[in-house]
Amino acid sequence: DAGITQSPRYKITETGRQVTLMCHQTWSHSYMFWYRQDLGHGLRLIYYSAAADITDKGEVPDGYVVSRSKTENFPLTLESATRSQTSVYFCASSESTFGRADGYTFGSGTRLTVV
Amino acid sequence: QKEVEQNSGPLSVPEGAIASLNCTYSDRGSQSFFWYRQYSGKSPELIMFIYSNGDKEDGRFTAQLNKASQYVSLLIRDSQPSDSATYLCAASGNTPLVFGKGTRLSVIA
């Protein structure tokens, strides 16, 4: 299927566990992004990537690790999950950082609960 | 810290009325501005973008940009109950999009 897909849609994990959220896009967009969305905070950027093997921190990177070995995939790993990382995580892709005419296209999101 | 500010609402308007959503941004280097709509439990979807001062119309939607005042707005004409959602304003300069917290719009039938 064309587009941007995230998996899993829902995840419950225990404090201290490692969790990986997957993101896959079929457009060959150069840029990919991870945001988290929390009540009262809106969407906040965790990490982004301009191309394979190029990643950079966003506003809230602590506790997260990303990699981008292939253009189409941008997994997000929580190395040791904490309750404060309970959130909805959105992956997005774009042809450019500015978004320009196409803006960012978002995946369906992963709702992560850390207990 | 680059910020985008929105009134959280809720903003309630009757069906058929004009809904006016506002946004201010702190970074004068911002060049591109976007409005996203997000239904409850869903992902944000792009509805409008604007780069130049003035108005930009697309169907029932009009985006307005005033760079001198660092102000962006979205007007929704002939509001419908299906427009009830949270509207996110976003701005970008040479960095990834910064989003506001969103304004919740409720269109009352």
Boltz contact constraints between the chains, C-beta under 6 A:
constraints:
  - contact:
      token1: [A, 33]
      token2: [B, 96]
      max_distance: 6.0
  - contact:
      token1: [A, 42]
      token2: [B, 99]
      max_distance: 6.0
  - contact:
      token1: [A, 42]
      token2: [B, 101]
      max_distance: 6.0
  - contact:
      token1: [A, 42]
      token2: [B, 102]
      max_distance: 6.0
  - contact:
      token1: [A, 43]
      token2: [B, 99]
      max_distance: 6.0
  - contact:
      token1: [A, 45]
      token2: [B, 96]
      max_distance: 6.0
  - contact:
      token1: [A, 48]
      token2: [B, 96]
      max_distance: 6.0
  - contact:
      token1: [A, 90]
      token2: [B, 43]
      max_distance: 6.0
  - contact:
      token1: [A, 97]
      token2: [B, 96]
      max_distance: 6.0
  - contact:
      token1: [A, 98]
      token2: [B, 32]
      max_distance: 6.0
  - contact:
      token1: [A, 98]
      token2: [B, 92]
      max_distance: 6.0
  - contact:
      token1: [A, 99]
      token2: [B, 92]
      max_distance: 6.0
  - contact:
      token1: [A, 99]
      token2: [B, 97]
      max_distance: 6.0
  - contact:
      token1: [A, 103]
      token2: [B, 34]
      max_distance: 6.0
  - contact:
      token1: [A, 103]
      token2: [B, 46]
      max_distance: 6.0
  - contact:
      token1: [A, 103]
      token2: [B, 49]
      max_distance: 6.0
  - contact:
      token1: [A, 106]
      token2: [B, 43]
      max_distance: 6.0
  - contact:
      token1: [A, 106]
      token2: [B, 44]
      max_distance: 6.0
  - contact:
      token1: [A, 108]
      token2: [B, 43]
      max_distance: 6.0
  - contact:
      token1: [A, 109]
      token2: [B, 43]
      max_distance: 6.0
